[in-house]
């Protein structure tokens, strides 16, 4: 076994800075980084080939705990006969996890504004919650409110497969009627009932949720305020499961179609140029440790292509320039690794300050979520309760539903078996009547607050009621008091029910 190993330069910078701030020994911090990476990333850590950092001595890192650390790593890697070289050396598992874990420690330290107390508190939360296994068969039975007549509790058995085809949910109502407070209460209930193992990715369109510190604290959600204080989203939309030619070509074509579905100005020529720029971006990064491009790469490549062809800048160059300049997503040189597992993070993405690209930014995150989703094993079911892993929450959904978001459609269709669920919040049932995709038939849980101008056909589709009942409800829905909700009834003898919604500020103070 080697006496020492050399960390990467980036890892050594992190360890040095944290040692200065925390007064903890480097070996202790290195062990913390290694263990966190083992717990959160498992075997999915690439080899670290940078050895220009500082020394970590075997005696101080392993010490008397060598048998325990050996057994832990052997279990995770399913290698009962680990060699000394594989355990501790410049080419070892420990070396790889130290370097990866240091990137996580630095990211969290910066997110905590370099406050040691907040950083330590965050580490405790990570250890306590993210390190646990999935709760299999746990019920998510949510108190939604109490009926107007009879004051009976309204319970939604969100993940009961015997009662419900899926767990997709939609909340509809005009501004100011209470739908956001209702949604926050539901999400907080889910986080607490699941022991914080059901995560959510929330697109905050108006910026009113990100300022709710009580919700962020109770839900243990990490906010990302795009275009504010230089904060970007540590997600790279170009990460792929593998980087062979076929996968890259398919992904490049999909990206081009995604951009065109959001921006009508992108025609056949621009889609072709974007496809070629993306392919060239992967080729440019192929021989590096991070084999995927960022938006600055694509801008540089596309601008050079246009110059060589004698073409003037157009809408494609404009979009790529905005994406690169606004610094919305992870880019090379950030110093921290991008998020690799969206399904293991609870994120609140605040897009309200973005003058443009709101929908495109959401589209790219949704695409990443879908591609991660398809690689997941089926979500376990026990006692008719399916484990829900991640909820995609789309606020002000009417801004997104009219677009041909193929990956959102695929998540809605295919997400059930993977434990991926979609929650919508929008202003009217009319928003879900899209000719290219039938959202209504895949929404199992629907809640209508006061809405204006709702068509009878939309009500019929959303509630599953008769046409006569839908026509009668048009007036009823328009006259609902703030906080009152109409939804499907669990009783076969009733076509709908009316209840007073539970809300976050009353439930959680």
TORDO-853381 format. One record per residue (C-alpha): residue in one letter; x, y, z. Coordinates in nm, 3 decimals, decimal comma, padded with zeros to 5 digits. Layout:
<'a'; <X; Y; Z>>
...
! end
This chain:
<'x'; <00,000; 00,000; 00,000>>
<'x'; <00,128; 00,346; -00,089>>
<'x'; <00,232; 00,570; 00,197>>
<'x'; <00,055; 00,866; 00,045>>
<'x'; <-00,160; 00,986; -00,243>>
<'x'; <-00,176; 01,319; -00,421>>
<'x'; <-00,507; 01,498; -00,453>>
<'x'; <-00,602; 01,709; -00,752>>
<'x'; <-00,508; 02,076; -00,742>>
<'x'; <-00,876; 02,172; -00,713>>
<'x'; <-00,928; 01,932; -00,421>>
<'x'; <-00,621; 02,064; -00,241>>
<'x'; <-00,744; 02,421; -00,279>>
<'x'; <-01,074; 02,317; -00,120>>
<'x'; <-00,908; 02,129; 00,166>>
<'x'; <-00,673; 02,419; 00,234>>
<'x'; <-00,954; 02,673; 00,240>>
<'x'; <-01,178; 02,456; 00,459>>
<'x'; <-00,891; 02,385; 00,698>>
<'x'; <-00,841; 02,759; 00,740>>
<'x'; <-01,212; 02,822; 00,798>>
<'x'; <-01,295; 02,519; 01,013>>
<'x'; <-00,955; 02,449; 01,179>>
<'x'; <-01,006; 02,081; 01,101>>
<'x'; <-00,711; 01,872; 00,990>>
<'x'; <-00,677; 01,811; 00,616>>
<'x'; <-00,694; 01,435; 00,664>>
<'x'; <-01,022; 01,469; 00,853>>
<'x'; <-01,167; 01,689; 00,578>>
<'x'; <-01,040; 01,448; 00,312>>
<'x'; <-01,206; 01,156; 00,489>>
<'x'; <-01,530; 01,356; 00,512>>
<'x'; <-01,514; 01,433; 00,138>>
<'x'; <-01,444; 01,069; 00,055>>
<'x'; <-01,729; 00,932; 00,269>>
<'x'; <-01,980; 01,182; 00,134>>
<'x'; <-01,889; 01,094; -00,222>>
<'x'; <-01,915; 00,722; -00,145>>
<'x'; <-02,260; 00,773; 00,012>>
<'x'; <-02,405; 01,000; -00,256>>
<'x'; <-02,231; 00,882; -00,573>>
<'x'; <-02,148; 00,520; -00,501>>
<'x'; <-01,951; 00,369; -00,787>>
<'x'; <-02,047; 00,644; -01,033>>
<'x'; <-01,725; 00,842; -00,992>>
<'x'; <-01,481; 00,878; -01,281>>
<'x'; <-01,107; 00,832; -01,229>>
<'x'; <-00,924; 01,145; -01,119>>
<'x'; <-00,612; 01,199; -01,328>>
<'x'; <-00,487; 01,519; -01,167>>
<'x'; <-00,208; 01,462; -00,914>>
<'x'; <-00,077; 01,816; -00,874>>
<'x'; <-00,243; 01,887; -00,538>>
<'x'; <-00,143; 01,812; -00,181>>
<'x'; <-00,037; 01,497; 00,001>>
<'x'; <-00,274; 01,278; 00,199>>
<'x'; <-00,083; 01,027; 00,413>>
<'x'; <-00,216; 00,676; 00,454>>
<'x'; <-00,148; 00,665; 00,827>>
<'x'; <-00,348; 00,980; 00,900>>
<'x'; <-00,632; 00,899; 00,657>>
<'x'; <-00,690; 00,531; 00,740>>
<'x'; <-00,526; 00,493; 01,081>>
<'x'; <-00,687; 00,226; 01,300>>
<'x'; <-01,008; 00,242; 01,092>>
<'x'; <-00,854; 00,074; 00,788>>
<'x'; <-01,059; -00,251; 00,828>>
<'x'; <-01,385; -00,055; 00,850>>
<'x'; <-01,304; 00,164; 00,549>>
<'x'; <-01,184; -00,139; 00,353>>
<'x'; <-01,509; -00,327; 00,427>>
<'x'; <-01,723; -00,023; 00,334>>
<'x'; <-01,554; 00,029; -00,002>>
<'x'; <-01,546; -00,344; -00,079>>
<'x'; <-01,922; -00,359; -00,015>>
<'x'; <-02,005; -00,055; -00,229>>
<'x'; <-01,786; -00,170; -00,518>>
<'x'; <-01,878; -00,539; -00,477>>
<'x'; <-01,508; -00,628; -00,469>>
<'x'; <-01,439; -00,847; -00,162>>
<'x'; <-01,068; -00,878; -00,254>>
<'x'; <-00,960; -00,517; -00,296>>
<'x'; <-00,589; -00,472; -00,355>>
<'x'; <-00,388; -00,220; -00,158>>
<'x'; <-00,334; -00,029; -00,481>>
<'x'; <-00,708; -00,008; -00,544>>
<'x'; <-00,772; 00,105; -00,187>>
<'x'; <-00,510; 00,374; -00,131>>
<'x'; <-00,283; 00,510; -00,402>>
<'x'; <-00,280; 00,772; -00,673>>
<'x'; <-00,496; 00,539; -00,882>>
<'x'; <-00,726; 00,432; -00,600>>
<'x'; <-01,094; 00,447; -00,520>>
<'x'; <-01,020; 00,667; -00,219>>
<'x'; <-00,828; 00,916; -00,435>>
<'x'; <-01,119; 00,941; -00,681>>
<'x'; <-01,375; 00,996; -00,405>>
<'x'; <-01,163; 01,255; -00,221>>
<'x'; <-01,141; 01,467; -00,535>>
<'x'; <-01,510; 01,427; -00,613>>
<'x'; <-01,621; 01,485; -00,255>>
<'x'; <-01,413; 01,803; -00,229>>
<'x'; <-01,607; 01,950; -00,521>>
<'x'; <-01,931; 01,881; -00,331>>
<'x'; <-01,794; 02,033; -00,010>>
<'x'; <-01,690; 02,348; -00,193>>
<'x'; <-02,025; 02,382; -00,368>>
<'x'; <-02,215; 02,353; -00,042>>
<'x'; <-01,972; 02,590; 00,134>>
<'x'; <-02,033; 02,854; -00,131>>
<'x'; <-02,408; 02,795; -00,122>>
<'x'; <-02,393; 02,858; 00,255>>
<'x'; <-02,214; 03,188; 00,182>>
<'x'; <-01,896; 03,046; 00,340>>
<'x'; <-02,061; 03,040; 00,681>>
<'x'; <-01,909; 02,747; 00,873>>
<'x'; <-02,208; 02,698; 01,103>>
<'x'; <-02,453; 02,687; 00,813>>
<'x'; <-02,219; 02,458; 00,621>>
<'x'; <-02,193; 02,210; 00,907>>
<'x'; <-02,571; 02,220; 00,953>>
<'x'; <-02,614; 02,145; 00,582>>
<'x'; <-02,373; 01,851; 00,604>>
<'x'; <-02,576; 01,707; 00,890>>
<'x'; <-02,892; 01,733; 00,682>>
<'x'; <-02,723; 01,557; 00,392>>
<'x'; <-02,602; 01,276; 00,613>>
<'x'; <-02,939; 01,243; 00,786>>
<'x'; <-03,166; 01,255; 00,485>>
<'x'; <-02,994; 01,200; 00,152>>
<'x'; <-02,792; 00,907; 00,275>>
<'x'; <-03,097; 00,697; 00,361>>
<'x'; <-03,246; 00,428; 00,141>>
<'x'; <-03,582; 00,462; -00,027>>
<'x'; <-03,878; 00,407; 00,196>>
<'x'; <-04,055; 00,123; 00,023>>
<'x'; <-04,430; 00,095; 00,058>>
<'x'; <-04,474; 00,415; 00,258>>
<'x'; <-04,814; 00,577; 00,216>>
<'x'; <-04,854; 00,940; 00,113>>
<'x'; <-05,200; 01,020; 00,247>>
<'x'; <-05,250; 01,395; 00,231>>
<'x'; <-05,513; 01,604; 00,406>>
<'x'; <-05,638; 01,830; 00,126>>
<'x'; <-05,918; 02,003; 00,319>>
<'x'; <-06,266; 01,957; 00,465>>
<'x'; <-06,594; 01,936; 00,276>>
<'x'; <-06,814; 02,244; 00,284>>
<'x'; <-07,111; 02,026; 00,375>>
<'x'; <-07,046; 01,788; 00,661>>
<'x'; <-06,689; 01,898; 00,738>>
<'x'; <-06,549; 01,562; 00,636>>
<'x'; <-06,174; 01,530; 00,584>>
<'x'; <-06,069; 01,508; 00,221>>
<'x'; <-05,773; 01,270; 00,192>>
<'x'; <-05,572; 01,213; -00,123>>
<'x'; <-05,395; 00,876; -00,124>>
<'x'; <-05,134; 00,998; -00,364>>
<'x'; <-04,937; 00,679; -00,423>>
<'x'; <-05,210; 00,417; -00,374>>
<'x'; <-05,187; 00,206; -00,690>>
<'x'; <-05,505; 00,015; -00,605>>
<'x'; <-05,712; 00,335; -00,616>>
<'x'; <-05,530; 00,552; -00,868>>
<'x'; <-05,380; 00,498; -01,212>>
<'x'; <-05,104; 00,753; -01,149>>
<'x'; <-05,007; 01,038; -00,914>>
<'x'; <-05,005; 01,333; -01,157>>
<'x'; <-05,181; 01,637; -01,012>>
<'x'; <-05,311; 01,971; -01,137>>
<'x'; <-05,427; 02,279; -00,944>>
<'x'; <-05,621; 02,543; -01,136>>
<'x'; <-05,743; 02,887; -01,041>>
<'x'; <-05,705; 03,253; -01,114>>
<'x'; <-05,443; 03,457; -00,922>>
<'x'; <-05,509; 03,529; -00,556>>
<'x'; <-05,747; 03,243; -00,476>>
<'x'; <-05,501; 03,032; -00,272>>
<'x'; <-05,368; 02,772; -00,513>>
<'x'; <-04,997; 02,840; -00,438>>
<'x'; <-05,050; 02,806; -00,062>>
<'x'; <-05,240; 02,483; -00,128>>
<'x'; <-04,955; 02,352; -00,342>>
<'x'; <-04,687; 02,440; -00,083>>
<'x'; <-04,884; 02,259; 00,186>>
<'x'; <-04,906; 01,947; -00,031>>
<'x'; <-04,533; 01,950; -00,108>>
<'x'; <-04,437; 02,002; 00,256>>
<'x'; <-04,664; 01,715; 00,363>>
<'x'; <-04,501; 01,490; 00,104>>
<'x'; <-04,149; 01,579; 00,210>>
<'x'; <-04,222; 01,515; 00,577>>
<'x'; <-04,429; 01,199; 00,526>>
<'x'; <-04,164; 01,049; 00,296>>
<'x'; <-03,890; 01,125; 00,547>>
<'x'; <-03,751; 01,368; 00,290>>
<'x'; <-03,685; 01,094; 00,039>>
<'x'; <-03,943; 01,209; -00,214>>
<'x'; <-03,780; 01,506; -00,384>>
<'x'; <-03,919; 01,780; -00,604>>
<'x'; <-03,793; 02,013; -00,876>>
<'x'; <-04,002; 02,330; -00,866>>
<'x'; <-04,004; 02,596; -01,139>>
<'x'; <-04,101; 02,919; -00,966>>
<'x'; <-04,231; 03,137; -01,249>>
<'x'; <-04,335; 03,441; -01,044>>
<'x'; <-04,064; 03,439; -00,775>>
<'x'; <-04,311; 03,436; -00,486>>
<'x'; <-04,216; 03,089; -00,355>>
<'x'; <-03,839; 03,142; -00,339>>
<'x'; <-03,893; 03,420; -00,084>>
<'x'; <-04,090; 03,188; 00,147>>
<'x'; <-03,806; 03,095; 00,382>>
<'x'; <-04,039; 02,893; 00,604>>
<'x'; <-04,128; 02,666; 00,314>>
<'x'; <-03,766; 02,633; 00,198>>
<'x'; <-03,663; 02,536; 00,550>>
<'x'; <-03,943; 02,286; 00,615>>
<'x'; <-03,918; 02,126; 00,270>>
<'x'; <-03,537; 02,136; 00,280>>
<'x'; <-03,531; 02,278; -00,072>>
<'x'; <-03,223; 02,434; -00,229>>
<'x'; <-03,313; 02,760; -00,409>>
<'x'; <-03,145; 02,870; -00,730>>
<'x'; <-03,219; 03,231; -00,823>>
<'x'; <-03,133; 03,257; -01,191>>
<'x'; <-02,996; 03,591; -01,313>>
<'x'; <-02,964; 03,705; -00,952>>
<'x'; <-02,636; 03,754; -00,764>>
<'x'; <-02,449; 03,566; -01,033>>
<'x'; <-02,611; 03,238; -00,933>>
<'x'; <-02,646; 02,971; -01,198>>
<'x'; <-02,803; 02,628; -01,206>>
<'x'; <-02,534; 02,358; -01,158>>
<'x'; <-02,684; 02,144; -01,430>>
<'x'; <-02,528; 02,073; -01,768>>
<'x'; <-02,794; 01,986; -02,027>>
<'x'; <-02,537; 01,799; -02,238>>
<'x'; <-02,446; 01,524; -01,992>>
<'x'; <-02,525; 01,185; -02,148>>
<'x'; <-02,522; 00,829; -02,011>>
<'x'; <-02,266; 00,733; -02,277>>
<'x'; <-02,077; 00,933; -02,538>>
<'x'; <-02,080; 00,714; -02,847>>
<'x'; <-02,155; 00,863; -03,188>>
<'x'; <-02,513; 00,738; -03,205>>
<'x'; <-02,610; 00,874; -02,863>>
<'x'; <-02,449; 01,210; -02,940>>
<'x'; <-02,620; 01,236; -03,281>>
<'x'; <-02,963; 01,154; -03,140>>
<'x'; <-02,917; 01,399; -02,852>>
<'x'; <-02,802; 01,673; -03,090>>
<'x'; <-03,112; 01,630; -03,307>>
<'x'; <-03,337; 01,629; -02,999>>
<'x'; <-03,177; 01,949; -02,868>>
<'x'; <-03,232; 02,120; -03,201>>
<'x'; <-03,597; 02,015; -03,206>>
<'x'; <-03,635; 02,136; -02,847>>
<'x'; <-03,502; 02,480; -02,931>>
<'x'; <-03,726; 02,504; -03,237>>
<'x'; <-04,036; 02,406; -03,039>>
<'x'; <-03,974; 02,696; -02,800>>
<'x'; <-03,869; 02,955; -03,059>>
<'x'; <-04,067; 02,967; -03,382>>
<'x'; <-03,789; 03,171; -03,550>>
<'x'; <-03,565; 02,865; -03,567>>
<'x'; <-03,624; 02,703; -03,903>>
<'x'; <-03,468; 02,409; -04,084>>
<'x'; <-03,139; 02,590; -04,149>>
<'x'; <-03,096; 02,699; -03,787>>
<'x'; <-03,183; 02,350; -03,657>>
<'x'; <-02,923; 02,200; -03,886>>
<'x'; <-02,661; 02,450; -03,771>>
<'x'; <-02,737; 02,384; -03,406>>
<'x'; <-02,717; 02,007; -03,458>>
<'x'; <-02,374; 02,041; -03,617>>
<'x'; <-02,255; 02,280; -03,344>>
<'x'; <-02,359; 02,035; -03,071>>
<'x'; <-02,182; 01,745; -03,245>>
<'x'; <-01,870; 01,957; -03,282>>
<'x'; <-01,893; 02,056; -02,915>>
<'x'; <-01,881; 01,692; -02,806>>
<'x'; <-01,593; 01,623; -03,045>>
<'x'; <-01,402; 01,921; -02,906>>
<'x'; <-01,436; 01,790; -02,548>>
<'x'; <-01,402; 01,419; -02,627>>
<'x'; <-01,043; 01,385; -02,506>>
<'x'; <-01,098; 01,574; -02,179>>
<'x'; <-01,210; 01,462; -01,832>>
<'x'; <-01,550; 01,622; -01,894>>
<'x'; <-01,664; 01,497; -02,238>>
<'x'; <-01,956; 01,734; -02,282>>
<'x'; <-01,977; 02,096; -02,404>>
<'x'; <-02,135; 02,401; -02,246>>
<'x'; <-02,324; 02,686; -02,410>>
<'x'; <-02,012; 02,900; -02,451>>
<'x'; <-01,860; 02,614; -02,653>>
<'x'; <-02,167; 02,603; -02,877>>
<'x'; <-02,171; 02,980; -02,923>>
<'x'; <-01,805; 02,984; -03,025>>
<'x'; <-01,850; 02,695; -03,268>>
<'x'; <-02,172; 02,831; -03,423>>
<'x'; <-02,028; 03,184; -03,458>>
<'x'; <-01,721; 03,044; -03,635>>
<'x'; <-01,941; 02,834; -03,867>>
<'x'; <-02,146; 03,142; -03,957>>
<'x'; <-01,832; 03,348; -04,022>>
<'x'; <-01,682; 03,081; -04,246>>
<'x'; <-02,007; 03,056; -04,441>>
<'x'; <-02,046; 03,433; -04,467>>
<'x'; <-02,377; 03,427; -04,279>>
<'x'; <-02,511; 03,705; -04,062>>
<'x'; <-02,607; 03,641; -03,701>>
<'x'; <-02,964; 03,524; -03,665>>
<'x'; <-03,203; 03,398; -03,396>>
<'x'; <-02,989; 03,089; -03,326>>
<'x'; <-02,679; 03,295; -03,249>>
<'x'; <-02,895; 03,526; -03,038>>
<'x'; <-03,030; 03,237; -02,827>>
<'x'; <-02,686; 03,079; -02,779>>
<'x'; <-02,539; 03,418; -02,687>>
<'x'; <-02,812; 03,473; -02,427>>
<'x'; <-02,762; 03,126; -02,280>>
<'x'; <-02,386; 03,179; -02,258>>
<'x'; <-02,396; 03,541; -02,140>>
<'x'; <-02,671; 03,504; -01,882>>
<'x'; <-02,478; 03,217; -01,720>>
<'x'; <-02,794; 03,014; -01,653>>
<'x'; <-02,634; 02,668; -01,653>>
<'x'; <-02,312; 02,505; -01,541>>
<'x'; <-02,012; 02,590; -01,754>>
<'x'; <-01,655; 02,471; -01,778>>
<'x'; <-01,434; 02,649; -01,530>>
<'x'; <-01,701; 02,678; -01,260>>
<'x'; <-01,477; 02,484; -01,022>>
<'x'; <-01,752; 02,251; -00,901>>
<'x'; <-01,898; 01,947; -01,072>>
<'x'; <-02,250; 01,972; -01,218>>
<'x'; <-02,539; 01,786; -01,058>>
<'x'; <-02,548; 01,436; -01,196>>
<'x'; <-02,857; 01,296; -01,023>>
<'x'; <-03,153; 01,531; -01,040>>
<'x'; <-03,376; 01,265; -00,885>>
<'x'; <-03,179; 01,290; -00,560>>
<'x'; <-03,208; 01,667; -00,521>>
<'x'; <-03,486; 01,900; -00,405>>
<'x'; <-03,452; 02,218; -00,608>>
<'x'; <-03,650; 02,538; -00,633>>
<'x'; <-03,557; 02,708; -00,959>>
<'x'; <-03,655; 03,075; -00,959>>
<'x'; <-03,689; 03,200; -01,318>>
<'x'; <-03,892; 03,515; -01,254>>
<'x'; <-03,599; 03,754; -01,317>>
<'x'; <-03,533; 03,612; -01,664>>
<'x'; <-03,665; 03,841; -01,938>>
<'x'; <-03,639; 03,558; -02,191>>
<'x'; <-03,561; 03,188; -02,203>>
<'x'; <-03,783; 03,085; -01,908>>
<'x'; <-03,948; 02,811; -02,107>>
<'x'; <-03,627; 02,698; -02,274>>
<'x'; <-03,445; 02,672; -01,941>>
<'x'; <-03,728; 02,459; -01,803>>
<'x'; <-03,731; 02,247; -02,118>>
<'x'; <-03,362; 02,166; -02,084>>
<'x'; <-03,397; 02,065; -01,718>>
<'x'; <-03,701; 01,851; -01,800>>
<'x'; <-03,503; 01,680; -02,076>>
<'x'; <-03,221; 01,601; -01,830>>
<'x'; <-03,474; 01,463; -01,582>>
<'x'; <-03,631; 01,239; -01,846>>
<'x'; <-03,298; 01,096; -01,960>>
<'x'; <-03,208; 01,019; -01,602>>
<'x'; <-03,555; 00,871; -01,543>>
<'x'; <-03,529; 00,610; -01,820>>
<'x'; <-03,214; 00,467; -01,662>>
<'x'; <-03,378; 00,419; -01,322>>
<'x'; <-03,506; 00,080; -01,214>>
<'x'; <-03,881; 00,055; -01,168>>
<'x'; <-04,001; 00,219; -00,852>>
<'x'; <-04,079; -00,040; -00,583>>
<'x'; <-04,441; -00,116; -00,492>>
<'x'; <-04,537; -00,272; -00,161>>
<'x'; <-04,883; -00,300; -00,007>>
<'x'; <-05,022; -00,119; -00,313>>
<'x'; <-04,802; 00,182; -00,239>>
<'x'; <-04,558; 00,295; -00,504>>
<'x'; <-04,244; 00,480; -00,399>>
<'x'; <-04,247; 00,831; -00,546>>
<'x'; <-03,891; 00,945; -00,611>>
<'x'; <-03,927; 01,289; -00,766>>
<'x'; <-04,205; 01,539; -00,838>>
<'x'; <-04,166; 01,784; -01,124>>
<'x'; <-04,360; 02,098; -01,024>>
<'x'; <-04,447; 02,345; -01,298>>
<'x'; <-04,598; 02,671; -01,175>>
<'x'; <-04,787; 02,897; -01,416>>
<'x'; <-04,809; 02,588; -01,636>>
<'x'; <-05,016; 02,765; -01,903>>
<'x'; <-04,686; 02,916; -02,021>>
<'x'; <-04,554; 02,566; -02,096>>
<'x'; <-04,854; 02,352; -02,190>>
<'x'; <-04,902; 02,504; -02,533>>
<'x'; <-04,549; 02,403; -02,638>>
<'x'; <-04,461; 02,065; -02,782>>
<'x'; <-04,241; 01,956; -02,495>>
<'x'; <-04,174; 01,597; -02,595>>
<'x'; <-03,986; 01,515; -02,277>>
<'x'; <-04,260; 01,648; -02,051>>
<'x'; <-04,509; 01,436; -02,244>>
<'x'; <-04,285; 01,131; -02,204>>
<'x'; <-04,248; 01,187; -01,830>>
<'x'; <-04,626; 01,207; -01,793>>
<'x'; <-04,675; 00,891; -01,999>>
<'x'; <-04,385; 00,684; -01,868>>
<'x'; <-04,303; 00,827; -01,527>>
<'x'; <-04,547; 00,618; -01,323>>
<'x'; <-04,337; 00,303; -01,325>>
<'x'; <-04,022; 00,500; -01,238>>
<'x'; <-04,176; 00,695; -00,949>>
<'x'; <-04,156; 01,030; -01,134>>
<'x'; <-04,465; 01,251; -01,096>>
<'x'; <-04,574; 01,586; -01,245>>
<'x'; <-04,763; 01,859; -01,057>>
<'x'; <-04,910; 02,152; -01,251>>
<'x'; <-05,039; 02,485; -01,127>>
<'x'; <-05,225; 02,693; -01,387>>
<'x'; <-05,508; 02,941; -01,421>>
<'x'; <-05,777; 02,737; -01,597>>
<'x'; <-05,882; 02,385; -01,703>>
<'x'; <-05,882; 02,526; -02,057>>
<'x'; <-05,500; 02,523; -02,043>>
<'x'; <-05,493; 02,143; -02,061>>
<'x'; <-05,693; 02,121; -02,383>>
<'x'; <-05,407; 02,090; -02,632>>
<'x'; <-05,463; 01,931; -02,972>>
<'x'; <-05,119; 01,768; -02,981>>
<'x'; <-05,138; 01,600; -02,638>>
<'x'; <-05,421; 01,494; -02,407>>
<'x'; <-05,305; 01,617; -02,068>>
<'x'; <-05,650; 01,575; -01,914>>
<'x'; <-05,669; 01,199; -01,940>>
<'x'; <-05,340; 01,156; -01,753>>
<'x'; <-05,421; 01,385; -01,460>>
<'x'; <-05,540; 01,166; -01,174>>
<'x'; <-05,578; 01,443; -00,913>>
<'x'; <-05,742; 01,772; -01,021>>
<'x'; <-05,838; 02,066; -00,800>>
<'x'; <-06,032; 02,368; -00,925>>
<'x'; <-06,025; 02,698; -00,741>>
<'x'; <-06,221; 02,996; -00,873>>
<'x'; <-06,177; 03,022; -01,250>>
<'x'; <-06,329; 03,251; -01,513>>
<'x'; <-06,443; 03,153; -01,859>>
<'x'; <-06,403; 02,777; -01,820>>
<'x'; <-06,553; 02,574; -02,103>>
<'x'; <-06,795; 02,293; -02,022>>
<'x'; <-06,585; 02,047; -02,224>>
<'x'; <-06,274; 02,131; -02,019>>
<'x'; <-06,464; 02,074; -01,694>>
<'x'; <-06,600; 01,747; -01,824>>
<'x'; <-06,251; 01,625; -01,916>>
<'x'; <-06,085; 01,744; -01,594>>
<'x'; <-06,350; 01,615; -01,354>>
<'x'; <-06,475; 01,316; -01,551>>
<'x'; <-06,834; 01,428; -01,500>>
<'x'; <-07,134; 01,430; -01,733>>
<'x'; <-07,183; 01,707; -01,985>>
<'x'; <-07,490; 01,830; -01,796>>
<'x'; <-07,298; 01,850; -01,468>>
<'x'; <-07,013; 02,028; -01,644>>
<'x'; <-07,249; 02,295; -01,779>>
<'x'; <-07,400; 02,345; -01,434>>
<'x'; <-07,053; 02,376; -01,281>>
<'x'; <-06,944; 02,656; -01,513>>
<'x'; <-07,125; 02,910; -01,298>>
<'x'; <-07,032; 02,732; -00,972>>
<'x'; <-06,659; 02,740; -01,050>>
<'x'; <-06,671; 03,110; -01,137>>
<'x'; <-06,841; 03,190; -00,803>>
<'x'; <-06,620; 02,987; -00,568>>
<'x'; <-06,491; 03,178; -00,268>>
<'x'; <-06,113; 03,209; -00,219>>
<'x'; <-05,984; 02,885; -00,071>>
<'x'; <-06,280; 02,676; -00,191>>
<'x'; <-06,211; 02,387; -00,429>>
<'x'; <-06,408; 02,157; -00,656>>
<'x'; <-06,258; 01,818; -00,734>>
<'x'; <-06,349; 01,466; -00,828>>
<'x'; <-06,531; 01,276; -00,559>>
<'x'; <-06,394; 00,945; -00,428>>
<'x'; <-06,756; 00,828; -00,393>>
<'x'; <-06,910; 00,672; -00,701>>
<'x'; <-07,246; 00,820; -00,607>>
<'x'; <-07,110; 01,176; -00,651>>
<'x'; <-06,964; 01,335; -00,963>>
<'x'; <-06,771; 01,601; -00,770>>
<'x'; <-06,718; 01,745; -00,424>>
<'x'; <-06,662; 02,091; -00,284>>
<'x'; <-06,422; 02,155; 00,002>>
<'x'; <-06,223; 02,423; 00,184>>
<'x'; <-05,856; 02,373; 00,105>>
<'x'; <-05,582; 02,331; 00,362>>
<'x'; <-05,307; 02,586; 00,306>>
<'x'; <-04,941; 02,613; 00,400>>
<'x'; <-04,947; 02,922; 00,622>>
<'x'; <-05,220; 02,778; 00,845>>
<'x'; <-05,078; 02,425; 00,858>>
<'x'; <-04,716; 02,521; 00,917>>
<'x'; <-04,727; 02,878; 01,050>>
! end
